[in-house]
Amino acid sequence: MTSTGTIFQRELNAYFLSPIAYVVIAVFMVFSGYFFSVMLGLTQETTLRYSLAYTQFILSILTPVITMRLMAEENKTGTIEPLMTAPVTDFEVVFGKFLAAWALYNVMIAPTAFYIAFLAWVGNPDYGAIIASYIGLILMGGLFVSIGLLVSAVTKNQIVAAVIGIVALLILLVIGLASAGNEGWLYSTLKYIGTYDHWETFTKGIVDTRDVVYYVSFTALLLFIVVRIVESRRWR
Amino acid sequence: MIKVEHLAKRYADVYAVNDISFEVHQGEIVGLLGPNGAGKTTTMRILTCYMPATSGSANVAGYDVFRESINVRKQIGYLPENVPLYPEMRVREYLLFRAKLKKLPSRERKSKIDECIEKCSITEVQNQIIGTLSKGYRQRVGLADTLVHDPKILILDEPTIGLDPNQIRQVRQLIKELGAKHTILLSTHILPEVEMLCERVIIINKGKIVAMDTPTNLAIQLRAGNNLVLEVRGNGEKIKNALTNIKSVKKVVWQDKGEISNFTVEAEKGADVREDVFSNIVKNNGIIREMKQASITLEEIFHQITMREQEVTT
């Protein structure tokens, strides 16, 4: 696992050495700030619940932009070759990259803490719900990052990785949204697979084990698949 | 140090490497020579554990490349073709990253990196961003990376490709120096390079080994006979007859240029006819203006071997 730390460090540095980190953080702040102010004005409630619901759309678009380069760039420039011929396991590489992208995701959402300070200034927000929302936001980030990483691992082209990642995340969001309020096994299955339903529970201030299990196990499954994909060059 | 047995690698229906076996002993510099697409890179990728073989086995530094790949990877320094590097990193930072990945203990890192930077003469660019470096420097950064954990074996894939003549000379000099301490397997399609650097050559073509020997032995093997090239002043006719009568001379080609004649004397394998040729010419009042042995270059060997293969297959 020592190499995971080394990879993590390099990847995180690479983000901040390229414009990617600054661009995604800036874009995220513009949109989340817009939704925050609009929803605050509309509802007059000291809560992040409504603005964070919209935030999920922005995150579905920005997270694949964060993850697109992780494997695709290495595949394209060939740096995967020296990397994989160093004494590191495939898992260490994948996990290090995952952690780096997840860390950047968390850095990206960190400035929203300012909104909490603002809410505390204008009123009396429900801190429990806010903490639960952030737990949900971070767990959801892990899932989004692992999906983006998976897409990045199967292509050499970063743009393709970003586009497919965005589409996949939006589908995951939409199937949850569309089946809300509907009955039947199909809808309840879709609702379970979709991210929206699980995420909504957190914004209400509930940290339900079922939702935690959903995010953690889904993320773990995807990372497992990514390791297999990286390994697959061995039997292709 | 490297032992390859009946190695084969198949991509879909095509064999990139087909049943090759060879050995590289400790301290040797061995050249893997072949035209583009012969299977050099594939062989190296298998040896460096980047991809597994379809069949056969390879043993590097006492470890099996498939079952004990992490141990193998600790023992080798691999320079891939075209030297992929992270363009956004600084040279020193990159080497530190690689040293960590290769599990170099933290107290040795600084001194080891300094040593490699000096050895590969990249001191003046050590704080530059890799993306801004010229091809020659990038190549040497790659070499520094292969050395950083002091591996027993260096595997270099086309180490001088894309460099200008001066840089080629520098890199070759460096490889030669490294040969004193490391076992080296390098691939190339540039023949003088092999002649200069390698103690042994493995020529591969279309995934198969077609020849394996020292550069000089290969030349001897392939030489149909010893050829002498002469330029003589004197009576050409007389001298030709005298030369033809020498015991182990097989063939004499005479080119009459008036007062001066050119001869090509082909002797039997292993026979040294130089002294007989000299005395015979002197006896016939000829004056030798030039006499030299025509040695076959590796280039001709390579051409002959790869062409012969083609004749067999077509």
Interface residues (C-beta under 8 A of the other chain):
Chain A: T2 S3 T6 I7 Q9 R10 N13 A14 L17 S18 T77 G78 T79 I80 E81 P82 L83 M84 T85 A86 P87 V88 T89 R233 R234 W235
Chain B: R45 T48 C49 Y50 M51 P52 I70 N71 R73 K74 I76 Y78 P80 N82 P84 L85 Y86 P87 E88 M89 F97 R98 K100 L101 K102 K103 D145
